[in-house]
Amino acid sequence: MVDKAAEPLGFLDLALRAGFLDALRSMGGHYRGGAEVEGARFDGFSQVEVVLKGGDTLKSDIVFAAFGRVANLDGIGLDRLKLAINTRGHVQVNERFETNIPGIYAAGDAIGPPALACAAADQGRRAALAAFGLPPPAITSLVPTGVYTIPEIACVGLSQTEAAAKKIDVIVGRAEFAEVARAHIAGDPTGFLVLVCERATARVLGVQVIGDGATELVHLGQAAIATSATAEFFVEQIFNFPTMTEAYRIAAFDVIKQRAVAQTAHLKLARAAG
Ligand SMILES: Cc1cc2nc3c(=O)[nH]c(=O)nc-3n(C[C@H](O)[C@H](O)[C@H](O)COP(=O)(O)OP(=O)(O)OC[C@H]3O[C@@H](n4cnc5c(N)ncnc54)[C@H](O)[C@@H]3O)c2cc1C
């Protein structure tokens, strides 16, 4: 895997990036960061040669190019409408998905990030409600990220790094898939789930998952965040066994244990101080 960036998937938290790289290497892959591709040529028989800036070449059977996406608003006459376009080339809209021209709405990739199918569908629904003068429900900022790599990666809410940037004191609970019976039954016990909880209340603020089924598993955490559930929720509820959902319970126990240890230490200190 060749990329200009020093590390792959820079928009993800460190633990997930490390998990992805570990999995890539364990499958015999190699990440070459800081490398810019200048060109690729097929030898006309069986090999593709990729030429990197600086002269290095890489030979392989197949090259798969995945360069990201940009909005394509050209050639459909938007310039004649004098629609407000931002510096990144996206149509500007307000919270009702209405452009600067009353009665013209925009949604999806045309208005920029997160540029996901799930977000686009929701934005379109809200734009349609607004266009028909119906009150749209409050906008949720909770959009999950799903990366269909092998293994899958998914996250929702705050990561530990984002919580630190917002000066929110958090406890991070972790469950290794190797601790989950279902992962062994499924024959793939690699991966982990991380629960980011507010230290003071144990309220769930974020979930990160890497491993088989991560993009499905993340939604239970999303529901917990949306309903302001705490780590205790995953302990008090009875879930099917064996299922991957057990990872939530294990991570929640980890959070509860860390809070209990911290509280005991605090009590001991208070007693020692008289
Ligand atoms: C390779 C790839 C993988 C992706 N994977 C995921 C993923 O795993 N999960 C996810 O959530 N999102 C994913 N996305 C993003 C997702 O596809 C987009 O965010 C989503 O489709 C945006 O919806 P949209 O309606 O804004 O645009 P689009 O789905 O692009 O729809 C725009 C439509 O307008 C039509 N159109 C264009 N010009 C004209 C014209 N002049 N006249 C009439 N019709 C026109 C096009 O044909 C198209 O049907 C992926 C995108 C790509 C390219």
The ligand as a Gaussian input file, in Angstrom:
#p B3LYP/6-31G(d) Opt

LIG

0 1
 C      -15.981000       4.190000      -4.691000
 C      -16.891000       4.812000      -3.677000
 C      -17.172000       4.117000      -2.518000
 C      -18.032000       4.657000      -1.563000
 N      -18.281000       3.948000      -0.442000
 C      -19.163000       4.423000       0.454000
 C      -19.502000       3.666000       1.599000
 O      -19.011000       2.563000       1.810000
 N      -20.399000       4.181000       2.472000
 C      -20.975000       5.396000       2.282000
 O      -21.794000       5.805000       3.125000
 N      -20.664000       6.151000       1.209000
 C      -19.785000       5.693000       0.298000
 N      -19.461000       6.426000      -0.808000
 C      -20.021000       7.768000      -0.914000
 C      -21.429000       7.744000      -1.418000
 O      -21.510000       6.992000      -2.604000
 C      -21.861000       9.181000      -1.672000
 O      -21.638000       9.967000      -0.517000
 C      -23.320000       9.264000      -2.032000
 O      -23.600000       8.480000      -3.165000
 C      -23.701000      10.725000      -2.289000
 O      -25.020000      10.784000      -2.738000
 P      -25.478000      11.978000      -3.681000
 O      -26.924000      11.753000      -3.904000
 O      -24.986000      13.274000      -3.155000
 O      -24.663000      11.787000      -5.053000
 P      -24.697000      10.551000      -6.043000
 O      -25.007000       9.265000      -5.376000
 O      -23.406000      10.656000      -6.811000
 O      -25.924000      10.880000      -6.999000
 C      -25.854000      11.910000      -7.931000
 C      -26.675000      11.458000      -9.139000
 O      -26.783000      12.538000     -10.017000
 C      -26.659000      12.038000     -11.336000
 N      -26.245000      13.154000     -12.165000
 C      -25.034000      13.754000     -12.253000
 N      -25.076000      14.752000     -13.136000
 C      -26.324000      14.817000     -13.626000
 C      -26.983000      15.644000     -14.583000
 N      -26.337000      16.631000     -15.243000
 N      -28.283000      15.427000     -14.810000
 C      -28.953000      14.437000     -14.159000
 N      -28.382000      13.630000     -13.287000
 C      -27.095000      13.812000     -13.007000
 C      -25.628000      10.971000     -11.214000
 O      -25.716000      10.061000     -12.270000
 C      -26.017000      10.317000      -9.890000
 O      -26.947000       9.284000     -10.055000
 C      -18.600000       5.924000      -1.770000
 C      -18.325000       6.616000      -2.947000
 C      -17.476000       6.067000      -3.888000
 C      -17.209000       6.831000      -5.165000

